[in-house]
């Protein structure tokens, strides 16, 4: 079996960690969430190619936090309703303060 080719993401996505030293399989959830939050179309394609749609879907559906625009974007890509995302449900349970 051939080894998977490590994806090359834009450096701005992983500006705060040493990407070259990171184990992409052990840190899959971190990588997937970060790529969907800060990556562009090419980064997301590489992420889906490397991890597969099933794993990407599972990670995004169970993420504790994603920005609202990322939730809607991920919903469109993986074809799941927004209200099924764990982070969307958690957001509804903890509403923000009223802006007085």
C-alpha positions in Angstrom: 0.0 0.0 0.0 1.4 3.4 -1.0 1.8 6.1 1.6 -0.6 9.1 1.3 1.0 12.3 0.0 1.0 15.0 2.7 -1.1 17.9 1.5 0.5 21.3 1.1 -1.7 24.0 2.8 -1.3 27.7 2.8 1.1 28.8 5.6 -1.5 31.2 7.0 -3.7 28.4 8.1 -1.1 26.9 10.5 0.8 30.1 11.4 0.9 29.2 15.1 2.1 25.6 15.0 5.0 23.7 13.3 3.2 22.1 10.4 6.2 20.2 9.2 6.5 18.3 12.5 2.8 17.7 13.0 1.4 14.1 12.7 -1.6 14.8 10.3 -3.3 11.5 11.3 -3.1 12.0 15.0 -4.2 15.6 14.8 -6.8 15.1 12.1 -9.6 16.9 13.9 -7.4 20.0 14.5 -6.3 20.0 10.9 -9.7 19.6 9.3 -11.3 22.2 11.5 -8.5 24.7 10.9 -8.5 24.1 7.1 -12.3 24.7 6.9 -12.1 27.8 9.1 -9.1 29.5 7.4 -8.4 27.7 4.1 -9.4 28.5 0.6 -11.0 26.2 -2.0 -7.8 24.5 -2.9 -6.9 23.8 0.8 -10.3 22.3 1.4 -10.0 20.1 -1.7 -6.6 18.8 -0.5 -8.0 18.2 3.0 -11.0 16.2 1.6 -8.6 14.2 -0.7 -6.2 13.4 2.1 -8.8 12.4 4.8 -11.8 11.4 2.7 -15.3 12.8 2.9 -16.4 10.4 5.6 -13.8 11.4 8.1 -14.1 15.1 7.2 -17.9 14.9 7.7 -17.5 13.1 11.1 -15.0 15.7 12.4 -17.1 18.7 11.3 -20.3 17.3 12.7 -18.7 16.7 16.1 -16.6 19.9 16.4 -17.1 21.8 19.6 -16.7 25.2 18.0 -16.7 26.6 14.5 -17.5 30.2 13.4 -21.0 30.6 12.1 -19.9 31.2 8.6 -17.8 28.1 8.6 -20.8 26.0 9.9 -22.9 27.2 6.9 -20.1 26.6 4.5 -19.4 23.1 5.8 -23.1 22.4 5.7 -23.2 23.2 2.0 -20.1 21.2 1.2 -21.0 18.0 3.1 -24.7 18.3 2.5 -25.9 18.1 6.1 -28.4 20.4 7.8 -26.9 23.1 10.0 -29.0 22.1 13.0 -27.3 18.7 13.0 -23.8 20.2 13.7 -22.8 19.8 17.4 -21.2 23.3 17.4 -24.5 24.8 16.1 -26.5 23.1 18.9 -24.0 24.3 21.5 -24.2 27.8 20.2 -28.0 27.7 20.6 -27.6 26.5 24.2 -25.3 29.4 25.0 -26.7 32.5 23.5 -24.6 35.7 23.5 -25.4 38.6 25.7 -27.9 41.2 24.5 -26.1 44.2 23.0 -27.4 47.1 25.1 
